[in-house]
Amino acid sequence: MIVRILVTGGAFDREYDELEGKLFFRNTHLPEMPERLPPAWARFRTTTTSLFYSGSWFRVRKALKGLAVVALFFLCSAAAAPQESHEAWADRVLNDLSLREQIAQLVQIRVQGKFINRRGAEYQAIRDLVQKNHIGGIVLFAGNVYESAILINDLQKISKLPLLVSADFERGASFRIADTTSFPWTMALGAAGSEEFAYRQGAVTARESRALGVHWIYAPVVDINNNPENPVINIRSYGEDPQLVARLASAFIRGAREGEVLTTAKHFPGHGDTSTDSHIGLPVLQSDLNRLQSVEFAPFRSAIEAGVDSVMTAHVAVPQVTGDKDAPATLSGMILTDLLRTSLKFEGLVVTDALEMGGITNRFWCGLAAVRAIQAGADVLLLPPDAMVAVNEVERAVKRGDIPEKRIHESARKILLAKGRLGLHRNRLVPIDQIGEAVATPENMRLAQDIADRSITAVKDDQRLLPLNPAADVKLFSLVLASDLESSPGSVFQAEMRRRFPSVRTAWVNARVPAELLDSIDRAVSQSDLIVCSTIIRLATNQDSAEMPPGHRGIVRKLLASGKPVIWISFGNPYVLRSVSQAGTYICAFSYADVSQTAAAKAITGEIPVEGKMPVSIPGHCRAGDGIRVPKLEMILKEYPPGAPGLPASGFEKTKQLVDSFAEARLFPAAELLVARKGRVVLTHAAGITRDAVYDPSFLPAIAVAAGAMLTAESGSLIPGAPVSDYIPELKGDDANLRVQDLLALLAKSSETETAESNSRRYVLMEIISRASGLPFQRFLAERLFHPLGMEITFEAQTTPPREKIARTVAAGKGELLCRARDLAVFAQMLLNRGIYDHRRYLRADTIARFTGSQGPWFKPSDSDRIGRLLSPSAFGFNSSNGS
């Protein structure tokens, strides 16, 4: 067995090495050895100052050679010893801790998940609390993935005991840490109503938490938001129905616990039916005990049955229970002990909400709040304004008999047991190199989007505006109103709208409303056919309201008085409907996360069905459980069901007979006729060949070239007005002096008479498209168009000749492109949908218009010919009279 020992002291006091796990040697003792090795090792704690690091082995000074042999004996025997149970570890460690160290285990301090210089004052202050004062845990706040994990690891290395790391991951790790899986806010999950989604979100949250080094999540929120004026819970709640909240919270807890994190039901006894933010004041819950038992306690009971590990207290007064309107529940023994411990029989960890919040600090100084919280029944003191003051005062309270020492032992043991149950006594560090595979995986991101998609809820749609057809030629104006000072609010939603409606006009207004912006909004409204207005009311601490800012109300009045139809979307507070009740269409997303913004754009354009149910009631407008179902807008070719109304069964008999007669007379060898109307295939008829046969029409390569030209022109890699020689300098002859768009026009005109010259131009265009796209012509079209559309167009042979042959005429070979009639129908439907098929945009409408008529390969019907008189003015297509 190879043993590697790192002996510390001086410059090495933060280094570590491995022996069946991590060993830490620090100064003149080995504080972590009891976590890994038998008790016999403890007697050698004070003998390590003479050992020093030597790479793959260890050396000792001559005077301590005997000690080295004894140390090696104990190390080898420890490696072979059975692992200590977490209960035994917790009890042994507890016995070794002084009273002050036990109290320190009850305290959790704030740490930002960002880069902090290790010699800077901020890190040194945290280091002192962790290393010298043995604080029990840290609370991770806003930061980034790798910075958070590295910082947590560094703090774990310098801590005497494993740190219990917690975070407010209410909607996944993204609630605090950027670039993790961004779930929608909790109320969106309430609108979706799916226990499966809640369970899976809990599991994902747990996996990403552990990958970052977080062990304890302060989630789920089980407050019942039955007060529309609540400025701090609001969309953090699943809803107002106690049973809905209980169901979803319990499912989340089960998923998260299986992912091996500690879970938290918050905020006891309930923060939903309040109208004050406890960060700035003390809310009052006007509920008596009967009301608490029947409503607010229901999800807490379910959470306890589901095995929730901890309950977080609320800084709310419950005067009808405690008899004191100034006593926060956090500091009330009647609430935490009599009700939570005794009545609800909760035996897990009781953690205070942050003791730095106004609901506590406005009335109680730091030391008194810490003492009162412990006396009331709390096990963990979360974020006291001064951690050492809290420890000092609790220690004084124990020594003067105000808090029994047994009470401190009980809470410290619970914390140590939690650390042991999480395996932190065996391994407290996270592998940084594995984070990239564990966080924000494609599967996690799809789950978040699925939840957001299912949550979108239509409260009203009086004018039946939903869904908006993205293929329609509508003048659309999309406006976002945000309650804060974000520089580009709703940017994801606006980008999604532009992708679906390339001509849409967009604007946004944050809390500042400059006069010139109001003028531009007025102009946009007057020039639009339809308005989409989105409100983003963000939840933030230290705010007394979650309402629309006063400066936005004038804009709202103008929009609603314009006479234009308005689709209103709430991305945050759903109760905004009370301020925009005149809007004929109102949609709730319950969240302003990126996935919710994407889901809203998908919903209003019919890419997904609208199926959500209101998790809360809006007085005077809707009740919990309401919701209008809006079906998905089908934008694909579908078979028209036989015998469907509106289409005579014999409507195409003469047409089919005519096609059959032409095939029998050998006017053409075979044909397949496919007719579609309004996205429905109403006729497929084959003559001289089986249905769905594969063809090689001679005009198909020309259509493929036209499609490739449109794609590359739209991306900017192809400039239609540029000379052909810009793309193929080696090309000689007259064609080299033409513009690319001239070749495209000639390609269309020559479709009726295939010649060697027209074939050569087609190959030149293929080469231009290949060079512009950076891909072989066939691969470019297959990846960008044919395969995404589901078209089974096949390149049978190499269609682009070797480069040295481009300069001369090349005869076309047959069998270059093979397809089915339905493939061409799908392509045509995409063009008729103004570049969209199955809600994916392939081309912009202006690109299609640009390549139609005299400027491109697509023909418009003329009033002077028979086809023009039969078709509508909007019709266009590709003309060929050579029998294919």
N, C-alpha and C positions, 0 to 999 in steps of 0.2 A: 504494500500500500504506500502510495506517495502522499506525504503530508506537506501542505504548504502553509506556513505560518507567517503572518505579518505582525510584527511586534511594534507597538506604537510608543508614542512619546515624542515631544517636540513636533517636528514638521510632519510626522506621519499620523497624527491623531485622527485624521478623517479617512485614512486609507482602509482597504479591506481586501480579503482574499477568500478562498473557498476551502471548506472541509465538509464534504457532504452537505453543502449549503453555505450560507454566509456566516463568517465569524468576524467579530469586531473587537480589536484590542485597543484600549484607549487609556492614555496616561498611566496610572499605576494600578489599574484594576481591569477586570474583564466583566463589565456589567451585563453583557448579553449571553455569557456562557450558560447561565441557568436555563435559558430558553432552548438550548440545544443539547447540552451535555448533562451527565448524571451529577447529583449533588456533590460527589467527591471532588469534582473539579473546582468547586467554589473555594476550597481552602488554598488554591494557588492564585487567587485573584490578585494578591499584592506582590507577586514575584515576577512580573513580566517586564519590568522596566529595562532589564538587561538583554532581552531578546530583541533582535532586529532583523529586518527584512533582507533576504538574500536571493530573490528570484524564485527558483524552484525548490529550495530546501531552506534550512535555517542553520544559523551558527550561533554559538553563545560564547560569551567571554569565558576565559579559562577558569575564572573563579567560580563559575556556575555550571560547569560541565555536568555535575551530578543532577542538578535541577533540570537540565535539558532532557536527560534520560527519563526522569520521572514524568516530566511534562509530556514527552512523546508517548510514554506508556498510557497516560490518561487520555490522550488524544485518540490513540488507536482503539482503546477499549470503548471510548465514547462513540466512535463511529460504528461500532458493532452493536451498541446497546439498543434495545427497543425504544421506539419513540414514545415520549411522554404524552399522556392524554392532555387535552386542552384544559380539562377541569383541574387535573393535578398541577399543571403549569400555573393556572390562575391562582390557586390556593398558595402555592409555594412563593410566587412572586409577591402576592399580597402580604405574606408574613414578613417578607424582606423590606417592605416599604414603610417608611416613617409615616406618621399621621399627615404631615404636610405634603409628602409625596402622594399619598392617597387622595387628598383633597385636590391636588393638581391634576390627577387623572380625571376629575370631574369637569374640567374646564376645556373648552374648545375656542381657539382663536382664529381670526381672519387671515387668510393668505390669498393674494392675487395670483392667478395662474399665468403670470407673465415673466419675462426675463428680469431678474434682479441681480445686480452685481454682488458677488459674494463678499466683497469688502465694504459694501455700502452700508449706510446707517439702517436702511429698511431691513436688509437681511440680518444684520447684526442684532437688531431688536428681536426678530423672530427667533434667531438662533439662541439668544439668551433664554427666552421663554421655553424653548424646546430642550436645550442641552443642560442648562443650569437649573431650571425650575421644573423640569420634567412634566410639562403640560401634556395632557392625555390625548389631545387631538387637534386637528386643524380643519377649518371650513374653507373649501376652495371656492373662490369667486371668479369673476370674469377673467378670461385669459385664452390661451391657445393650447393646442394639443400637446406638442412636444415640450414647450416651456413648462406646462403644468406637470407633466410626468417627470421631467428631469428635476424640477424643483422639489416635488414630493419625494423622489428618491433621495435627493441630497439631505432633506430634513429627516428622512427615516434613518439615514446612516449616522446622524449625529445624535439621535435620540436614544436615551437609556432603554426605553421600552418601545415596542412598535406603536406608532401613531395611528389613531383611528381617524381616517380621512373622510370627511363628509362634504356634501354639496347639495344645493337646491336643484336637483335635476328633475323638475316637475314635468317638463315636456322633453325628456331625454337630456343627454349631456349638453345639447345645444342651448339649454336655458342659461348656461354659464360659459360654456367653452365653444369657441368658434370652430367651424369646419368638422364638427361631429354631425351625426344624423339629426336633421332638423325636423322634429315632429311638430304638428300643429298644437295650438294651446289646448288645454284639457277639455274645455267646453265643446270643441270640435269633435272630440271622441264621444262626448255625450250625445251630440247630434247624430253621429254614426250609430251609436247604440250597440256596438258589437263587443261582446266579452272576448271573443277571439282576438280582435285587434288590441284590446286592453292588455290581454295576457302577453301577446307578442311584443307589444311596446315595452312592457315591463322586462321581458327577457332581453331585448336589445339594449335597453337602458343599463341593465346589469352588466352585460358583456362589455359595453363601451366604458362603463364606470371602472370596472376592474382593470381594463387595459390601461387606463390613465392613472391607476393607483388610488381610486376612490372606492371606499368600502361601504359607505352609509349614505343612502339617498334620502333626502327629506321630501319624500313623495310616497303615496299620492295625497293630493289635497282632497279631503272628504267633507269640506264645508259645503253646506247646501245653500246655493245662492238664490234665495227667495226674496231678496230686497234689490229692486232695480237701481237704487241709489248707492249700492256698495261700490266704492271706488278702488278697492284693493283686492278683493277676491274675484268677483266678476267672471271673466273667461278662464280664470284659474280653476274654477269649479266645473265638475261634470254637468251640473244643472240644479234644478230646484226639486226634483223628485227624489225623496230619500231612497227609494228602492233602486232607481237607476244609478244613483251615486254609489250605493252599497254594492250593486252587481259589478260595476266597472272597476271600482277601487279594489274589490277583492280579487278580481281576475288579474289586475296589474300586480298586486302583491304576490300572488302565486307565481307569476312569470318572473318577477324580479328576484324572489327568494330562491327560485331554482337556478338563477344566474349567480347566486352566492353573494348577494349584497344584503345589508340591513335595510329594511323599509320603515317608513314613518307615515302614520296617519295624522293629519294635521287639519285644523288647529282646535284642540279641545278646550272648551265644550262645544265650539262651533262659532265661526266668524262670518257666516254667510248673511245672517239677518241683521247686519249692522250698516251704518252709513258714514262711519269715520275710519280713516286710515290709521291703524294702530302704530304706524311708523311716526306719526306726528301727534297723536292724541290717544285718549282712552275711549274706545267705542263702548257703547252700552248695549247689551243683549237683553231685550225686554221679554224674556221668556221665563215662565215659571218651571218648576221641576217636571210637571206633567208634560208640558210642551217639549222640554229637552228630551225626556224619555221617549216620546212618541215620534219626534222628528229629528232633531240634531244628533241624537245618540245612535240612530239606526245604522248609519254607515260605520260608526266606530265599533259597534257590536260585530258587524260583518267582518270588519278588518281584523278584529281580535280573533274571531273564529278562523280566519284565513291564515293566522300565524304572524300578523304584523309584529315587527321586532320592537318598535318604539312608537310612542305617541308624543307629538309636540303640543305644547300648551299655547293658549291664545291670550294675548294681552287685552282681554275684554272684561268689562265688569258685568256681573250677573246679579244685580241687586235683589231680584225676587227670590234668589236662592241663598245668597250670602248675607243679605241685609245691608250691604255696603256698596254704594254706587261708585266709590273711589278705590275699591279693592280689585286689582287685576286677577283673573283666574290663575295666572301663573304663580301668584303668591298666596293662593288660598288653599288651605288644607281641606276645606270642605269640598272643593272642586277636585283637587288632585288625589287626595287620599280617600275621602268618603265616597265620592262618586266614581272616579276612575279606578282606583285600586279595589275598593270594597264592593261597590254596586256592580260595576262592569267586570270585576275580577281580572283586571289587567296586571300581569306580572312582569312585563318587559321593562325596557328603559323608558323613563319619562324625561324628555328633553324640553327645556324652556325654549320659547321663541327667543330671538335675539334680545338680550338684555340691554342693548344699546338703543333700542327703539323708544320713541317718545311716550308710548303707552306705559313705560316703566320709568324712564329717566325724568319725566315731568313731575314725578311725585316722590321717587325713591332714589337715593344716591346709590352708587355702585355696590358698596359693601353691604348695605342694608338689604338691597334687592337680592344679592347672592345668598345671604343668610335666610331671608324669608322664603326664597324658592326651595332651598334644601329642607327647611322646616315644613313646607307645604307638601313635600313629597317628590320633588324633582331629583333626578339622578345626575343630570348633565346640565351645566351652566353654559349656555351658548352665547358667545360673543359678549361677555361683560365689557363695559367701557374700558376698564383697566383690569387685566387678568390677575396681576399680583395683588391688587387691592382686594379683589374678590377672594383669593386664596387666603390672604392675611385675615380678613374679617371672619371667614368661615372657621379658620383655625382658632381665632380668639373665642368665637361662639362655642366651639367644642370645649375649650379649656375652661370656660366659665360655666359650662353645664347647660347652655341654651340649646345645643344640639348633641344628642348622645353620640359617643364615638362609634358605637355599633352602627348607627345610621350611615356614617361615612364608609365603614367597612362594607356594608351591604351594597352601596352604590358603586364603590370602587371594584368590588368583586364582579358585579354585573358587567362593568366595562371591560374588565380583564377577560371574563368569560366570552364576551362578544369578540374580542380580539383573537382569542384562542380558537373560537368556533370558525372564524374566517381564515384560520391557518396562518395568521401573522406571526405567531411565535416560531414558525418554521421558515417562513419566507415573507419578508415585508416589502421587498423591492419588485418593481415591474420591469420586464424586458423591453427596453426602448425599441429594439429592432423589430419587435412584433406588432407595434402599434399600427404601422401602415397597413397591415393585413386585417386588423380587427375593428378599426373605427371607420364609420361611414362607408360600409360595404355597399355594393350595388343592391344586394337583397334588403339591407336596412333602409336604403333610400327609397326603394320601391314600396316598402311597407308604409313609410311615412307619407308617400304620395297617395297610396291607396286609402289611407285613413282620411287624408284631406279631401280626396275625391268624394268619398262617401258622406262627408260631413256637410257639404254644401246644401243649404236649405232655402227653398223658395217660400216666403211668407205670403206674398201676393203677386199676382200677375194679371191685373184687371184688363189690360189691352192685349193679352196673349202675345207679348213680344218675344217670349222665350220658346224655342231657342233662336238666336240670331244666326241666320245662314251666312257663313263666311264667303260663300260664292255669290251672294247678292251684291248688287252695285248700290251701296248705301253710303251716304256721307255721314261719317261717324265721328263724334267728338268724345274723347275719354278724359275725364278730369279726376284727379286724386286730391282729396282734402285731408291733410295730416295735422294732428294736434300738437306735434312737437316741432323741433327745428331741424329735422333731418333734411339733408341737402337734395335728395331725390327720392321722396317717399313713393312707394308702390312701383318701383322701377321694374320689378319682375313681372308684375301684372301688365304694365304698359308695354313691355317688350313682347309678352305673349299676345297681346292685342295687336301689336304691329305685325307680328308674324302671321296672324290670321287675317288681318285687314291692313294690307300694306299702305293704304291711303288714309288711314285713320289719323286724325289730329289729336295730339295729346298735350296735356298740361298738368301741372301740380301746384298746390298751394300749401305751404306749411303754416306755422303759427304766425309768421309775418305775412302781411297781405299788401304788397306795394300797389299803388294806384294804377301804374301802367299795366300790371298783370291783370287787373280787373277789366281794363279796356280790351285786352287781347282775348280774354274769356268771353266777353260780350260779343265780339266779332265772330269767334269760333261757334258760339251757340247759334247766332243768326244764320250762319252758312252751313249748318248741319241739319240732317234729317232726324237724327236720333242721338241722345246723350247717354253716356254711361258715366255715372258719378260714384266714386268710391270714397268711403270715409275710413281713415285709419286712426282709431282712438286707442293709443297705447296705454298699457298699465305701467305706472311708474310709482316708486315710493315717494312719500312726502307730497302727495297731491290730495286735494280735498274733493275732487270730482273727476269723473270719467266721461264728461260730456263734451259736445262739440264746442270749440272755442268761439267766443262771441264774434270774432272777425269773419267767421265762415258763414254766419247765419244770413248775412246780406246776399252772399253768393247763392245760397240755397234758395232764398226767396225768388231771386231772378231766374234761376233754372226752372223752378216749378211754375213760374208765371210766364215762361217763354212760349207755352203752348206746344212745345216739342215733347215727344215721348221720352221718358227718363227711366233708365234701369239703374236702381240704386243698390250698391253693394256695401255691406258693412264688413270690414276686415277686423274689427276689434269689438268694442262694446255693441252688442246686438240691440240694446235699448235705444239706440239713435233713431230708430223708427218713430219714436214719439216726436222727434223734431222734424221729420220729413214725411209726415203721414199722407201728404198729398201725392207722393210718388206712387204711380200705378203699379210698378214692379219693384219688389224689395227682396233682396237675397242676403242671407247671412253666411259668412265663412267662419265666424267665431275666432278668428286667428289672423295675424298678419305675417306669419312665417312664409318663407318663399314657396313652400309646397301648397299653402293655402291660396296664395296669389295665383299660382299656376292652375290650381283646381278651379278657381272662380272663372278664369278665362275659358277653360275647357267646358265648364258647365253652361255658361251663357251662349256658347256657340254650338252646343249639342254634342260635343265630343264624348261626353259622359252623361248618363242620365242624372237628373237631380232627384235624390232620394232621401235627403236628410229630414229629421224631425226636430222640431223646436225643443231643446232641453229646458228652456225657461219660457215663462209667459211674459208677454208685453202688454201691460194693462191697457184695455181699450182696443187692442189690435189682434192679438192671437193668444192662444193657450199653449201650454206645454203639450207636446205631442202633435201639434199642427204641422203641416208641411204639404206643399203642392208637389205632386210628382210630375216631372217634365221628362218625357222619354228622350232617349238619344236620337239625334238627327243622323239618319243613315246617309252617308255620302259615298256609297259604293253601288255597283251594279248588283241588283238582286233579281231573282227569278220572280216573275209575276205569277201568283198562284192560279192554277186552272180554275176557271169559273168565277174569278173575282169580279165584283161589280164594276161596271164602267167599260168593259171590253167585250164586245160580242164574240161568242165562241167561233163563229164563221167569218170573222172580220178579215182574215188574211188568206182565205181559201183561193181567191182568184190570183192573188200574188204568188202563192206557192205553186199553183198550176202553171202560171206563166214561166216561172223559173225552171220547173220540171221540163216544160216543152222545149225551152231553149237548150237545155242539156241534152235532151233526146235528139234534137235537130243538129247537134254538134256545133252550135254557135259558140259554145265554150265547153271544154271537157268536163268541168265540174264547178260547183259553186256552193257556198254556204251563206245564207241570208240571215242576218241577225238584226233585229229591230229593238230599240230600247226607247222608252218614253218616261220622262221624269225619274230617271234612275232605276227603272224596272225593265228587265228584258221581257218583252211581250211576244217575241217571235224568234225562234231559231229553226231554220229549215235547211237541210242539205239536199243537194241534187247532184247525182253522179258520184257521190262520195259519202262516207259516214260522217255523222255529226262529230264535232270536235276533232276533225282531222287536222293534220299539220300541212301548211301551205308554204310555198316560197314565192309570194307575189313580187314582181319585179320592182314595184314602187316602194316596197318596204325599206330598202336601203336608203332611199331618198328621204323617207319619213324619219328614219333613224338619224340621218345627218342633220335634218332640220331640228330635231329634238336636242341633239348634242350642241348645235350652234346656239340654241336658246339658253341651255343650261350654262354654257361657258360665257355667253354674253352677259347673262344676269349676274354671274359671279365677278365680272369685271376682267376676267382673264382673256376674253375675246372682245376685240373692238371691231364691230362690223364695218365701220368706215375706214379702217386701216387698209393699206395695200396688202395684197396677198404676199408680196415679196418681204414684208416685215416678218412674216411667220416662216416662209420657206425661201430664204435668199438664193438657194441653188436652183430654184425653178426658173426656166427660160420660156420665152414665147409670149404670146399675147395675154394669156391668163395671168402672168406674173404682174402685169400692170393694172389689173382689175382690183377693185376693192372686194373685201370678203362678202359684203352684202350683195355685190353684183353677181358673184358666183352663186349665191343662194337664190337670187331671182332667176338666173339662168337655169339652175337646177329644177325649179318649179316649172318653168316654161318647157323644158325638154322632157318632162315626164311622159308626154304623149308619144314621143318618138325616141326610144332608147337608141343611142348611138355610142360609138366608141369615144367621141368627144365628150358627151355628157357623162359617160362612165369615168373618164379621166378626171373631170371636174369634181365628181363626187369623191374620188379618192384623194384629190387635193384637199377638199374640205375635211375629209376624215383625218388627214395628216395635220391640218391646222388645229382641229379640235384636240387631237392627241397631244400636240405640242403645248397648246394653251392650258390644257388640264393637267399635264404632267403624267398622264396615264395612257396606255394603249386604248384606242378608240372603243374596242369591244368591252374592255374592262370598265372603262369610264361609264358607258351607258348602262351596263349591267348593274354596277354598284350604285349609281346615282338615280336610276330611273326604273329599269325593267324589273329587277329583283324586289325593290321596295314596293312597287305596284302589284307584285304578284304575277307579273306577265311571264309566260314561259317561252319567251323569244330566245332562240338558240342561234349562235353563230356556228354554222356548220363547217366553214372553212375560213382561212385567213382572208380577211377582206381588204386589208391595207397592204399594198405591194411593197416590196423592198424600196428603201429610199432612193436608190439610184434609178428606179423606174418611174419615179414621180414626174420627172421632166419630160416624159414622152407618153404617148397614148397607150393605155392598157385596156385590152378587151375585157369586158365584164364576164365573170363566170356565173352560171346559174347555181342555185342552191346555197347562196351566201347566208341568207337569213331565213329562218323557219319560224312560223308562228301559227296560232290558232285564231279563228275569227273573234273569239271572246277576248283575246289579248288586245287586238286592235280596238275592240269596243271599250275596254277598260281605259286605254290610252285616250280615246276620243272623249270618254266621260270625264276624264281628268281635265282636258282642255275646256269642255263645256262648263265644268265647275270652276272656271277661271283659275286653273292651276292647282286645285286641291282634289285629293282623293283620299277617302277614309280619314279625313281631318288632318292629313299631312300635306303641307304645301310643297309642291315641286317647282312651280313657276309662279311668278307674279302675274297678275292680270295685265299689267301694262307691257310686260314682256311678250305675252301672247298677242296683244294688239299690235305691238311693234313689228312682229314677224308675220302679220296677216295683211294681205293685199299686195300692193305693188312693191312694198319693201321686203317681202319675205316669201317663203315657200307656200304659205297657206292662201287658198283662193277665197274670195268673197263672191257670192252669187251676183249675177248681173240681171237687171230687169229686162235686158235685151235677149236673154236666152231662156229656154224652157225651164232649166233648173232654177234660175233666179225667180221665175214666176211661181214655182211650186214651193220654194223654201222661204223661211222668214228672213228678214234683213240681218238678223244676228247670226245666221248660219255661216259656217266656213268649213273648209276641208281641203282635201288633196284630190286633184282630178287626174284620172288616168283613163285612156280609152284604148289601151293596147290589149285588153282582154284579161287583165289580171287585177 
